[in-house]
Amino acid sequence: MSVLIVGSTALDSIKTPRAENPRLLGGSASHAAVAASFFAPVRLVGIVGRDFPARYLALYRKHKIDLEGLQIAEGNTFHWSGEYEANMNNRRTLATELGVFETFLPRLPESYRDTPFVLLANIAPSLQSHVLDQMRRPKFVVADTMDLWLNIALADLLKLLKRVDAFVLNESEARQLTHEDNLVLAAKKIHRLGPKHVIVKKGEHGAILSSGGQLFLSPAFPLGRVVDPTGAGDSFVGA
């Protein structure tokens, strides 16, 4: 029951009203892989630079994540810096340094190509399609996305949607993609683009699954104190 996870592997410098922490483990694939590792064996595909801390490689291994597909290249790891407002919902990017991620082309080891379950974590849809081109008949494929790809790579995303079983996006992205304010109607429109299953993330208000003509609504776990929401959506889809 192994799951192949492909996405970004990064270092995040996070500032919130409560704390500031530099160069934390980040990236869509990192968050998703650690979360998924609690439920299934994980095979990780990504790229890091020579500056990637050894303690994070050790953390991957602690979670028994297979790192054969992790490329270690000359140069610096993708680094993102951001600051959250007091409500922890709004954030602004302070700096983005792509480093080795700028030329990332996912390469699947031969042993990965028969993995039955695939999570295409948030990266460019052209790279997500490139991963599927290397797979041999996976049983179930999930793709995540973000508003950036809706703005600059919509055609590639629409091609990808014809090839995936499940599609994950947040509520603003669902509205942007379908031009529907009503999320129920938005999900129906997304089904017509290809995916049989659609998950709409609603942040602190949980998520909606649309599948087989039915809806399943899941609340979020109630928290009185939020410390850092970075990677919450990636961790959710990984799990």
C-alpha positions as CSV (number, residue, x, y, z in Angstrom):
1,M,0.0,0.0,0.0
2,S,2.9,2.4,-0.7
3,V,2.2,5.9,-1.8
4,L,4.4,8.0,-4.1
5,I,4.5,11.7,-3.2
6,V,6.0,14.3,-5.6
7,G,6.2,18.0,-4.8
8,S,8.4,20.7,-3.4
9,T,11.0,20.1,-0.7
10,A,12.0,23.4,0.9
11,L,13.2,25.5,3.8
12,D,10.7,27.9,5.3
13,S,11.4,30.9,7.4
14,I,8.2,31.7,9.3
15,K,7.3,34.8,11.3
16,T,4.0,34.9,13.3
17,P,2.8,37.3,16.0
18,R,4.1,34.8,18.6
19,A,7.4,33.6,17.2
20,E,10.0,33.7,14.4
21,N,11.7,30.5,13.2
22,P,14.2,30.4,10.3
23,R,14.8,27.5,7.8
24,L,12.2,25.1,9.0
25,L,11.5,22.0,7.0
26,G,8.9,23.0,4.4
27,G,7.5,22.2,0.9
28,S,4.4,20.5,-0.2
29,A,6.0,17.1,-0.5
30,S,7.7,17.3,2.9
31,H,4.5,18.1,4.8
32,A,2.5,15.5,2.9
33,A,5.1,12.8,3.2
34,V,5.5,13.1,6.9
35,A,1.7,13.1,7.4
36,A,1.2,10.1,5.1
37,S,4.0,8.2,6.8
38,F,1.7,7.6,9.8
39,F,-0.6,5.5,7.6
40,A,1.4,3.9,4.8
41,P,5.0,3.5,3.4
42,V,6.0,6.7,1.5
43,R,8.3,7.1,-1.5
44,L,9.4,10.8,-1.8
45,V,10.4,12.5,-5.0
46,G,11.8,16.0,-4.8
47,I,15.0,18.1,-4.9
48,V,17.2,19.8,-2.3
49,G,20.5,21.6,-2.4
50,R,23.7,20.8,-0.6
51,D,22.7,23.2,2.2
52,F,19.7,21.0,3.2
53,P,20.2,20.2,6.9
54,A,21.2,16.7,7.8
55,R,18.6,16.7,10.6
56,Y,15.8,17.0,8.1
57,L,17.1,14.0,6.2
58,A,17.2,12.2,9.5
59,L,13.6,13.2,10.2
60,Y,12.5,11.7,6.8
61,R,14.3,8.5,7.7
62,K,12.8,8.5,11.2
63,H,9.4,8.4,9.5
64,K,10.7,5.5,7.3
65,I,10.3,7.6,4.1
66,D,12.0,6.1,1.1
67,L,14.5,8.7,-0.2
68,E,15.7,7.0,-3.4
69,G,13.8,9.6,-5.4
70,L,15.1,12.6,-3.6
71,Q,17.6,14.5,-5.7
72,I,20.5,16.3,-4.0
73,A,21.9,18.9,-6.4
74,E,24.7,21.5,-6.3
75,G,23.2,24.8,-5.1
76,N,20.8,26.0,-2.5
77,T,17.5,24.5,-1.4
78,F,14.2,26.3,-2.3
79,H,13.7,28.8,0.4
80,W,10.5,30.7,1.3
81,S,10.0,33.4,3.9
82,G,6.7,34.6,5.0
83,E,4.8,36.5,7.8
84,Y,1.4,35.8,9.2
85,E,-1.1,38.3,10.5
86,A,-2.7,37.8,14.0
87,N,-5.7,35.9,12.6
88,M,-3.3,33.2,11.1
89,N,-5.3,33.2,7.9
90,N,-3.6,36.0,6.1
91,R,0.1,35.9,5.2
92,R,2.5,37.8,3.0
93,T,5.5,36.5,1.2
94,L,8.7,38.2,2.2
95,A,11.1,36.4,0.0
96,T,11.2,33.4,-2.5
97,E,14.5,31.9,-3.5
98,L,13.9,29.0,-5.9
99,G,17.5,27.6,-5.8
100,V,17.8,24.1,-7.3
101,F,14.0,23.8,-7.5
102,E,14.0,26.2,-10.5
103,T,15.3,23.4,-12.7
104,F,13.5,20.5,-11.0
105,L,12.4,17.7,-13.3
106,P,11.0,14.8,-11.3
107,R,12.8,11.6,-12.1
108,L,11.2,8.4,-10.8
109,P,13.5,5.5,-9.9
110,E,12.5,2.2,-11.6
111,S,11.3,0.8,-8.3
112,Y,8.8,3.7,-7.9
113,R,7.0,3.3,-11.3
114,D,4.7,0.6,-10.1
115,T,3.6,2.4,-6.9
116,P,-0.2,1.9,-6.7
117,F,-1.1,5.2,-5.1
118,V,0.2,8.6,-6.2
119,L,-0.1,12.0,-4.6
120,L,0.9,14.8,-6.9
121,A,1.5,17.5,-4.3
122,N,1.4,21.1,-5.2
123,I,3.9,21.8,-8.0
124,A,3.4,23.0,-11.6
125,P,0.8,20.9,-13.4
126,S,3.3,20.2,-16.3
127,L,5.6,18.5,-13.7
128,Q,2.7,16.6,-12.3
129,S,1.9,15.3,-15.7
130,H,5.5,14.4,-16.3
131,V,5.3,12.2,-13.2
132,L,2.3,10.3,-14.6
133,D,4.1,9.8,-17.9
134,Q,6.6,7.7,-15.9
135,M,4.1,5.6,-14.0
136,R,2.8,2.2,-14.9
137,R,-1.0,2.1,-14.4
138,P,-1.3,3.4,-10.8
139,K,-4.5,2.4,-9.0
140,F,-5.4,5.9,-7.6
141,V,-4.0,9.3,-8.4
142,V,-4.6,12.5,-6.3
143,A,-3.5,16.0,-7.4
144,D,-3.3,19.1,-5.3
145,T,-2.9,22.6,-6.7
146,M,-2.9,26.3,-5.9
147,D,-4.1,29.6,-7.3
148,L,-0.8,30.4,-9.0
149,W,-1.3,27.5,-11.5
150,L,-4.9,28.7,-12.2
151,N,-3.4,32.0,-13.2
152,I,-0.4,31.0,-15.2
153,A,-0.8,27.3,-16.2
154,L,-4.6,26.7,-16.6
155,A,-4.3,24.8,-19.8
156,D,-1.7,22.4,-18.3
157,L,-4.0,22.0,-15.3
158,L,-7.0,21.1,-17.4
159,K,-5.0,18.5,-19.2
160,L,-3.9,17.0,-15.9
161,L,-7.4,16.8,-14.5
162,K,-8.4,14.3,-17.2
163,R,-5.8,11.9,-15.8
164,V,-6.4,12.0,-12.0
165,D,-8.9,10.2,-9.8
166,A,-9.2,12.9,-7.1
167,F,-8.5,16.6,-7.1
168,V,-7.9,18.8,-4.0
169,L,-8.1,22.6,-3.9
170,N,-9.3,25.2,-1.5
171,E,-12.6,27.1,-1.7
172,S,-11.3,30.2,-3.3
173,E,-9.5,28.1,-6.0
174,A,-12.7,26.1,-6.6
175,R,-14.6,29.4,-7.2
176,Q,-11.8,30.7,-9.4
177,L,-11.6,27.5,-11.5
178,T,-15.4,27.2,-12.1
179,H,-16.6,30.8,-11.8
180,E,-19.2,29.4,-9.3
181,D,-19.7,31.0,-5.8
182,N,-21.7,27.9,-4.6
183,L,-19.2,25.1,-3.7
184,V,-21.7,22.3,-4.4
185,L,-22.1,23.6,-8.0
186,A,-18.4,24.2,-8.2
187,A,-17.6,20.6,-7.3
188,K,-20.1,19.3,-10.0
189,K,-18.3,21.4,-12.6
190,I,-14.9,20.1,-11.5
191,H,-16.2,16.5,-11.9
192,R,-17.0,17.3,-15.5
193,L,-13.4,18.2,-16.0
194,G,-12.3,14.6,-15.1
195,P,-11.9,13.8,-11.4
196,K,-14.4,11.4,-9.9
197,H,-13.6,12.7,-6.4
198,V,-13.2,16.4,-5.4
199,I,-12.1,17.6,-2.1
200,V,-12.6,21.3,-1.3
201,K,-10.5,22.5,1.7
202,K,-12.1,25.2,3.9
203,G,-9.4,25.9,6.4
204,E,-10.6,26.2,9.9
205,H,-14.1,25.2,8.7
206,G,-13.0,21.7,7.6
207,A,-13.4,20.2,4.1
208,I,-16.0,18.9,1.7
209,L,-15.7,15.6,-0.3
210,S,-17.8,15.3,-3.4
211,S,-18.0,11.7,-4.8
212,G,-20.5,9.4,-6.5
213,G,-23.2,12.1,-6.5
214,Q,-23.0,12.6,-2.7
215,L,-21.3,15.0,-0.3
216,F,-19.4,14.3,2.9
217,L,-18.7,17.2,5.1
218,S,-15.8,17.0,7.6
219,P,-15.3,19.6,10.3
220,A,-11.8,20.8,11.4
221,F,-10.5,19.8,14.8
222,P,-11.2,22.7,17.1
223,L,-8.2,24.5,18.4
224,G,-8.0,27.4,20.9
225,R,-4.4,28.3,20.0
226,V,-2.9,28.1,16.5
227,V,0.9,28.4,16.4
228,D,1.8,28.0,12.7
229,P,-0.6,26.9,9.9
230,T,2.2,26.5,7.3
231,G,1.7,23.2,5.4
232,A,-1.7,22.5,7.0
233,G,-3.3,21.8,3.6
234,D,-0.4,19.7,2.4
235,S,-0.4,17.7,5.6
236,F,-4.2,17.2,5.3
237,V,-4.0,15.8,1.7
238,G,-1.0,13.7,2.6
239,A,-2.9,12.0,5.5
